[in-house]
Amino acid sequence: MKLDPLTKVIVMGDLNDDPINESITKVLATKWKMDDVEKGGLYNP
């Protein structure tokens, strides 16, 4: 991302949790609305 700030990154995997678990929503600070995602943030569809 230092080389190209517009790089899109996809994180995939089981993560051993559901998308609504605290480890995903709070620890990874995912957002459910695209408009809420800040630069460097994670969108959780």
PDB file of N, CA, C and O in Angstrom:
ATOM      1  N   MET A   1       0.821  -1.184   0.000  1.00  0.00           N
ATOM      2  CA  MET A   1       0.000   0.000   0.000  1.00  0.00           C
ATOM      3  C   MET A   1       0.870   1.255   0.000  1.00  0.00           C
ATOM      4  O   MET A   1       0.429   2.323  -0.424  1.00  0.00           O
ATOM      5  N   LYS A   2       2.111   1.121   0.478  1.00  0.00           N
ATOM      6  CA  LYS A   2       3.013   2.268   0.406  1.00  0.00           C
ATOM      7  C   LYS A   2       3.338   2.597  -1.041  1.00  0.00           C
ATOM      8  O   LYS A   2       3.447   3.768  -1.407  1.00  0.00           O
ATOM      9  N   LEU A   3       3.494   1.562  -1.870  1.00  0.00           N
ATOM     10  CA  LEU A   3       3.811   1.776  -3.276  1.00  0.00           C
ATOM     11  C   LEU A   3       2.609   2.266  -4.069  1.00  0.00           C
ATOM     12  O   LEU A   3       2.749   3.096  -4.967  1.00  0.00           O
ATOM     13  N   ASP A   4       1.416   1.748  -3.735  1.00  0.00           N
ATOM     14  CA  ASP A   4       0.204   2.131  -4.449  1.00  0.00           C
ATOM     15  C   ASP A   4      -0.949   2.250  -3.459  1.00  0.00           C
ATOM     16  O   ASP A   4      -1.572   1.243  -3.121  1.00  0.00           O
ATOM     17  N   PRO A   5      -1.243   3.456  -2.989  1.00  0.00           N
ATOM     18  CA  PRO A   5      -2.297   3.664  -1.990  1.00  0.00           C
ATOM     19  C   PRO A   5      -3.690   3.238  -2.462  1.00  0.00           C
ATOM     20  O   PRO A   5      -4.589   3.057  -1.641  1.00  0.00           O
ATOM     21  N   LEU A   6      -3.874   3.080  -3.756  1.00  0.00           N
ATOM     22  CA  LEU A   6      -5.180   2.683  -4.285  1.00  0.00           C
ATOM     23  C   LEU A   6      -5.320   1.164  -4.420  1.00  0.00           C
ATOM     24  O   LEU A   6      -6.304   0.677  -4.974  1.00  0.00           O
ATOM     25  N   THR A   7      -4.343   0.427  -3.918  1.00  0.00           N
ATOM     26  CA  THR A   7      -4.383  -1.026  -3.974  1.00  0.00           C
ATOM     27  C   THR A   7      -5.599  -1.550  -3.231  1.00  0.00           C
ATOM     28  O   THR A   7      -5.915  -1.085  -2.136  1.00  0.00           O
ATOM     29  N   LYS A   8      -6.273  -2.510  -3.824  1.00  0.00           N
ATOM     30  CA  LYS A   8      -7.419  -3.167  -3.186  1.00  0.00           C
ATOM     31  C   LYS A   8      -6.937  -4.499  -2.624  1.00  0.00           C
ATOM     32  O   LYS A   8      -6.238  -5.244  -3.310  1.00  0.00           O
ATOM     33  N   VAL A   9      -7.305  -4.804  -1.377  1.00  0.00           N
ATOM     34  CA  VAL A   9      -6.869  -6.028  -0.713  1.00  0.00           C
ATOM     35  C   VAL A   9      -8.107  -6.802  -0.272  1.00  0.00           C
ATOM     36  O   VAL A   9      -9.051  -6.229   0.273  1.00  0.00           O
ATOM     37  N   ILE A  10      -8.090  -8.104  -0.513  1.00  0.00           N
ATOM     38  CA  ILE A  10      -9.180  -8.972  -0.068  1.00  0.00           C
ATOM     39  C   ILE A  10      -8.622  -9.911   0.991  1.00  0.00           C
ATOM     40  O   ILE A  10      -7.612 -10.579   0.769  1.00  0.00           O
ATOM     41  N   VAL A  11      -9.290  -9.960   2.154  1.00  0.00           N
ATOM     42  CA  VAL A  11      -8.908 -10.878   3.225  1.00  0.00           C
ATOM     43  C   VAL A  11      -9.950 -11.987   3.229  1.00  0.00           C
ATOM     44  O   VAL A  11     -11.138 -11.727   3.420  1.00  0.00           O
ATOM     45  N   MET A  12      -9.511 -13.216   3.018  1.00  0.00           N
ATOM     46  CA  MET A  12     -10.438 -14.342   2.975  1.00  0.00           C
ATOM     47  C   MET A  12      -9.985 -15.422   3.947  1.00  0.00           C
ATOM     48  O   MET A  12      -8.797 -15.569   4.233  1.00  0.00           O
ATOM     49  N   GLY A  13     -10.943 -16.157   4.437  1.00  0.00           N
ATOM     50  CA  GLY A  13     -10.610 -17.279   5.297  1.00  0.00           C
ATOM     51  C   GLY A  13     -11.705 -17.512   6.319  1.00  0.00           C
ATOM     52  O   GLY A  13     -12.641 -16.720   6.429  1.00  0.00           O
ATOM     53  N   ASP A  14     -11.589 -18.575   7.049  1.00  0.00           N
ATOM     54  CA  ASP A  14     -12.574 -18.932   8.060  1.00  0.00           C
ATOM     55  C   ASP A  14     -12.512 -17.960   9.229  1.00  0.00           C
ATOM     56  O   ASP A  14     -13.549 -17.546   9.746  1.00  0.00           O
ATOM     57  N   LEU A  15     -11.321 -17.597   9.644  1.00  0.00           N
ATOM     58  CA  LEU A  15     -11.073 -16.727  10.794  1.00  0.00           C
ATOM     59  C   LEU A  15     -11.654 -17.286  12.089  1.00  0.00           C
ATOM     60  O   LEU A  15     -11.588 -16.636  13.132  1.00  0.00           O
ATOM     61  N   ASN A  16     -12.227 -18.500  12.025  1.00  0.00           N
ATOM     62  CA  ASN A  16     -12.803 -19.182  13.187  1.00  0.00           C
ATOM     63  C   ASN A  16     -13.841 -18.352  13.928  1.00  0.00           C
ATOM     64  O   ASN A  16     -14.026 -18.523  15.133  1.00  0.00           O
ATOM     65  N   ASP A  17     -14.520 -17.453  13.219  1.00  0.00           N
ATOM     66  CA  ASP A  17     -15.571 -16.635  13.815  1.00  0.00           C
ATOM     67  C   ASP A  17     -16.612 -16.285  12.763  1.00  0.00           C
ATOM     68  O   ASP A  17     -16.385 -16.431  11.562  1.00  0.00           O
ATOM     69  N   ASP A  18     -17.752 -15.822  13.240  1.00  0.00           N
ATOM     70  CA  ASP A  18     -18.786 -15.309  12.347  1.00  0.00           C
ATOM     71  C   ASP A  18     -18.532 -13.829  12.096  1.00  0.00           C
ATOM     72  O   ASP A  18     -17.848 -13.183  12.889  1.00  0.00           O
ATOM     73  N   PRO A  19     -19.064 -13.280  11.017  1.00  0.00           N
ATOM     74  CA  PRO A  19     -18.833 -11.871  10.696  1.00  0.00           C
ATOM     75  C   PRO A  19     -19.322 -10.887  11.774  1.00  0.00           C
ATOM     76  O   PRO A  19     -18.892  -9.734  11.813  1.00  0.00           O
ATOM     77  N   ILE A  20     -20.225 -11.359  12.644  1.00  0.00           N
ATOM     78  CA  ILE A  20     -20.755 -10.463  13.676  1.00  0.00           C
ATOM     79  C   ILE A  20     -20.051 -10.601  15.024  1.00  0.00           C
ATOM     80  O   ILE A  20     -20.366  -9.869  15.962  1.00  0.00           O
ATOM     81  N   ASN A  21     -19.101 -11.533  15.129  1.00  0.00           N
ATOM     82  CA  ASN A  21     -18.382 -11.712  16.391  1.00  0.00           C
ATOM     83  C   ASN A  21     -17.482 -10.521  16.706  1.00  0.00           C
ATOM     84  O   ASN A  21     -17.024  -9.815  15.807  1.00  0.00           O
ATOM     85  N   GLU A  22     -17.239 -10.313  17.986  1.00  0.00           N
ATOM     86  CA  GLU A  22     -16.442  -9.179  18.456  1.00  0.00           C
ATOM     87  C   GLU A  22     -15.039  -9.163  17.852  1.00  0.00           C
ATOM     88  O   GLU A  22     -14.486  -8.095  17.588  1.00  0.00           O
ATOM     89  N   SER A  23     -14.466 -10.341  17.635  1.00  0.00           N
ATOM     90  CA  SER A  23     -13.114 -10.381  17.080  1.00  0.00           C
ATOM     91  C   SER A  23     -13.061  -9.779  15.676  1.00  0.00           C
ATOM     92  O   SER A  23     -12.026  -9.259  15.261  1.00  0.00           O
ATOM     93  N   ILE A  24     -14.150  -9.847  14.964  1.00  0.00           N
ATOM     94  CA  ILE A  24     -14.210  -9.289  13.615  1.00  0.00           C
ATOM     95  C   ILE A  24     -14.665  -7.829  13.652  1.00  0.00           C
ATOM     96  O   ILE A  24     -14.055  -6.971  13.015  1.00  0.00           O
ATOM     97  N   THR A  25     -15.723  -7.552  14.388  1.00  0.00           N
ATOM     98  CA  THR A  25     -16.290  -6.202  14.402  1.00  0.00           C
ATOM     99  C   THR A  25     -15.479  -5.208  15.220  1.00  0.00           C
ATOM    100  O   THR A  25     -15.398  -4.033  14.861  1.00  0.00           O
ATOM    101  N   LYS A  26     -14.877  -5.662  16.316  1.00  0.00           N
ATOM    102  CA  LYS A  26     -14.132  -4.728  17.178  1.00  0.00           C
ATOM    103  C   LYS A  26     -12.624  -4.813  16.981  1.00  0.00           C
ATOM    104  O   LYS A  26     -11.963  -3.788  16.817  1.00  0.00           O
ATOM    105  N   VAL A  27     -12.075  -6.025  16.995  1.00  0.00           N
ATOM    106  CA  VAL A  27     -10.622  -6.182  16.876  1.00  0.00           C
ATOM    107  C   VAL A  27     -10.150  -5.767  15.484  1.00  0.00           C
ATOM    108  O   VAL A  27      -9.194  -5.003  15.351  1.00  0.00           O
ATOM    109  N   LEU A  28     -10.820  -6.270  14.449  1.00  0.00           N
ATOM    110  CA  LEU A  28     -10.456  -5.886  13.085  1.00  0.00           C
ATOM    111  C   LEU A  28     -11.134  -4.582  12.659  1.00  0.00           C
ATOM    112  O   LEU A  28     -10.797  -4.007  11.623  1.00  0.00           O
ATOM    113  N   ALA A  29     -12.085  -4.126  13.462  1.00  0.00           N
ATOM    114  CA  ALA A  29     -12.812  -2.864  13.217  1.00  0.00           C
ATOM    115  C   ALA A  29     -13.439  -2.810  11.828  1.00  0.00           C
ATOM    116  O   ALA A  29     -13.341  -1.803  11.127  1.00  0.00           O
ATOM    117  N   THR A  30     -14.090  -3.916  11.443  1.00  0.00           N
ATOM    118  CA  THR A  30     -14.748  -3.945  10.145  1.00  0.00           C
ATOM    119  C   THR A  30     -16.000  -3.074  10.159  1.00  0.00           C
ATOM    120  O   THR A  30     -16.611  -2.858  11.206  1.00  0.00           O
ATOM    121  N   LYS A  31     -16.367  -2.583   8.991  1.00  0.00           N
ATOM    122  CA  LYS A  31     -17.566  -1.755   8.832  1.00  0.00           C
ATOM    123  C   LYS A  31     -18.515  -2.446   7.871  1.00  0.00           C
ATOM    124  O   LYS A  31     -18.072  -3.110   6.934  1.00  0.00           O
ATOM    125  N   TRP A  32     -19.806  -2.300   8.088  1.00  0.00           N
ATOM    126  CA  TRP A  32     -20.810  -2.951   7.261  1.00  0.00           C
ATOM    127  C   TRP A  32     -21.314  -2.040   6.155  1.00  0.00           C
ATOM    128  O   TRP A  32     -21.968  -2.501   5.219  1.00  0.00           O
ATOM    129  N   LYS A  33     -21.015  -0.743   6.256  1.00  0.00           N
ATOM    130  CA  LYS A  33     -21.420   0.210   5.222  1.00  0.00           C
ATOM    131  C   LYS A  33     -20.167   0.756   4.552  1.00  0.00           C
ATOM    132  O   LYS A  33     -19.244   1.212   5.226  1.00  0.00           O
ATOM    133  N   MET A  34     -20.138   0.708   3.226  1.00  0.00           N
ATOM    134  CA  MET A  34     -18.972   1.182   2.482  1.00  0.00           C
ATOM    135  C   MET A  34     -18.626   2.627   2.838  1.00  0.00           C
ATOM    136  O   MET A  34     -17.451   2.990   2.899  1.00  0.00           O
ATOM    137  N   ASP A  35     -19.642   3.444   3.070  1.00  0.00           N
ATOM    138  CA  ASP A  35     -19.422   4.859   3.384  1.00  0.00           C
ATOM    139  C   ASP A  35     -18.734   5.060   4.731  1.00  0.00           C
ATOM    140  O   ASP A  35     -18.147   6.114   4.973  1.00  0.00           O
ATOM    141  N   ASP A  36     -18.800   4.058   5.609  1.00  0.00           N
ATOM    142  CA  ASP A  36     -18.192   4.158   6.936  1.00  0.00           C
ATOM    143  C   ASP A  36     -16.720   3.737   6.961  1.00  0.00           C
ATOM    144  O   ASP A  36     -16.023   3.968   7.949  1.00  0.00           O
ATOM    145  N   VAL A  37     -16.254   3.126   5.884  1.00  0.00           N
ATOM    146  CA  VAL A  37     -14.886   2.616   5.836  1.00  0.00           C
ATOM    147  C   VAL A  37     -13.906   3.763   5.580  1.00  0.00           C
ATOM    148  O   VAL A  37     -13.999   4.465   4.573  1.00  0.00           O
ATOM    149  N   GLU A  38     -12.970   3.935   6.508  1.00  0.00           N
ATOM    150  CA  GLU A  38     -11.954   4.963   6.364  1.00  0.00           C
ATOM    151  C   GLU A  38     -10.755   4.391   5.618  1.00  0.00           C
ATOM    152  O   GLU A  38     -10.663   3.178   5.427  1.00  0.00           O
ATOM    153  N   LYS A  39      -9.854   5.242   5.204  1.00  0.00           N
ATOM    154  CA  LYS A  39      -8.665   4.820   4.493  1.00  0.00           C
ATOM    155  C   LYS A  39      -7.920   3.776   5.325  1.00  0.00           C
ATOM    156  O   LYS A  39      -7.624   4.006   6.498  1.00  0.00           O
ATOM    157  N   GLY A  40      -7.619   2.633   4.714  1.00  0.00           N
ATOM    158  CA  GLY A  40      -6.956   1.538   5.413  1.00  0.00           C
ATOM    159  C   GLY A  40      -7.881   0.657   6.213  1.00  0.00           C
ATOM    160  O   GLY A  40      -7.427  -0.304   6.834  1.00  0.00           O
ATOM    161  N   GLY A  41      -9.190   0.962   6.218  1.00  0.00           N
ATOM    162  CA  GLY A  41     -10.156   0.194   6.976  1.00  0.00           C
ATOM    163  C   GLY A  41     -10.637  -1.038   6.233  1.00  0.00           C
ATOM    164  O   GLY A  41     -10.278  -1.260   5.077  1.00  0.00           O
ATOM    165  N   LEU A  42     -11.453  -1.839   6.906  1.00  0.00           N
ATOM    166  CA  LEU A  42     -11.952  -3.081   6.333  1.00  0.00           C
ATOM    167  C   LEU A  42     -13.470  -3.038   6.188  1.00  0.00           C
ATOM    168  O   LEU A  42     -14.185  -2.669   7.119  1.00  0.00           O
ATOM    169  N   TYR A  43     -13.948  -3.421   5.006  1.00  0.00           N
ATOM    170  CA  TYR A  43     -15.379  -3.537   4.724  1.00  0.00           C
ATOM    171  C   TYR A  43     -15.785  -4.986   4.884  1.00  0.00           C
ATOM    172  O   TYR A  43     -15.125  -5.875   4.346  1.00  0.00           O
ATOM    173  N   ASN A  44     -16.856  -5.241   5.609  1.00  0.00           N
ATOM    174  CA  ASN A  44     -17.356  -6.587   5.853  1.00  0.00           C
ATOM    175  C   ASN A  44     -18.724  -6.728   5.168  1.00  0.00           C
ATOM    176  O   ASN A  44     -19.747  -6.343   5.733  1.00  0.00           O
ATOM    177  N   PRO A  45     -18.733  -7.283   3.944  1.00  0.00           N
ATOM    178  CA  PRO A  45     -20.009  -7.399   3.225  1.00  0.00           C
ATOM    179  C   PRO A  45     -20.947  -8.399   3.860  1.00  0.00           C
ATOM    180  O   PRO A  45     -22.056  -8.604   3.367  1.00  0.00           O
TER     181      PRO A  45
END
